[in-house]
Amino acid sequence: MATYLELKAQAQKLLEQAEEMRKQEHAEAIAQVRAMIKEHGLTASDLGFAAGGAMRRRSGGKGSVPPKYRNVDGSTWSGRGRKPGWIQAAIDAGRSMDEFLI
């Protein structure tokens, strides 16, 4: 029967072999992809990559939301996120948010 140290050495050797195999397969995959890109004449934009190497965004970014509520002094709030102080003070004073709807 093998000792703990022998098994530990075998495990370390297997981990090293696995890492070497991973590196080899990684290099082979890169070579295959490069060959296919060359064969088909593909560009980075064909693959969905931006010129800088980053992936393009598919969805629209965060845009500004039109205001939904307005105070008498012209302050506005879209209704998203934390309530601004002026609307929270009005609610605390017993007023309704509907009074500020645009």
C-alpha positions in Angstrom: 0.0 0.0 0.0 1.2 3.5 -0.9 2.1 6.0 1.8 0.5 9.5 2.1 3.7 11.1 0.8 3.8 8.8 -2.2 0.2 9.5 -3.0 0.7 13.2 -2.6 3.7 13.1 -5.0 1.6 11.1 -7.5 -1.2 13.7 -7.2 1.2 16.6 -7.8 2.6 14.8 -10.9 -0.9 14.3 -12.2 -1.8 17.9 -11.7 1.3 19.0 -13.6 0.5 16.6 -16.4 -3.1 17.9 -16.5 -1.8 21.5 -16.7 0.6 20.7 -19.5 -2.3 18.9 -21.4 -4.5 22.0 -20.9 -1.8 24.3 -22.3 -1.3 22.0 -25.3 -5.1 21.8 -26.1 -5.4 25.5 -25.6 -2.6 26.1 -28.2 -4.2 23.6 -30.6 -7.6 25.4 -30.3 -6.1 28.8 -31.0 -4.3 27.3 -34.1 -7.6 25.8 -35.4 -9.5 29.1 -34.8 -6.8 31.1 -36.6 -6.8 28.7 -39.5 -10.6 29.0 -39.9 -10.5 32.8 -39.7 -7.8 32.8 -42.4 -9.7 30.3 -44.5 -12.9 32.2 -44.4 -11.4 35.7 -44.5 -13.2 36.7 -41.3 -12.6 40.0 -39.5 -12.9 41.0 -35.9 -16.2 42.9 -36.7 -17.6 39.7 -38.4 -17.1 37.9 -35.1 -18.8 40.7 -33.1 -15.6 42.2 -31.7 -15.0 46.0 -31.6 -11.9 47.5 -33.0 -10.3 47.6 -29.6 -10.8 43.9 -29.0 -13.8 44.2 -26.7 -17.2 42.7 -27.4 -19.8 45.0 -28.7 -22.8 45.7 -26.5 -26.0 44.2 -27.9 -28.5 46.0 -25.7 -29.1 49.7 -25.5 -27.2 51.4 -22.7 -28.8 53.2 -19.8 -30.5 56.3 -21.1 -32.0 59.2 -19.3 -35.5 58.7 -18.1 -37.9 61.6 -18.5 -39.1 63.2 -15.3 -42.4 62.0 -13.9 -42.7 64.3 -10.9 -42.1 68.1 -10.6 -42.0 70.4 -7.6 -43.3 74.0 -7.7 -39.7 75.3 -7.7 -38.9 73.2 -10.9 -37.1 70.3 -9.3 -37.9 67.0 -11.1 -37.7 63.3 -10.3 -38.1 60.4 -12.7 -39.7 58.1 -10.1 -36.8 55.8 -10.1 -34.3 55.3 -7.3 -34.4 57.0 -3.9 -37.0 59.7 -3.4 -35.5 63.2 -3.3 -35.7 65.2 -0.1 -38.4 67.6 -1.4 -40.8 64.8 -2.3 -40.1 62.8 0.9 -40.8 66.0 3.0 -44.1 66.5 1.1 -45.1 62.9 1.8 -44.2 63.3 5.5 -46.3 66.5 5.6 -49.3 64.5 4.4 -49.3 65.4 0.7 -49.7 62.8 -2.1 -47.2 62.0 -4.8 -50.0 62.4 -7.3 -49.9 66.1 -6.7 -46.5 66.3 -8.3 -47.2 64.2 -11.4 -46.3 66.0 -14.6 
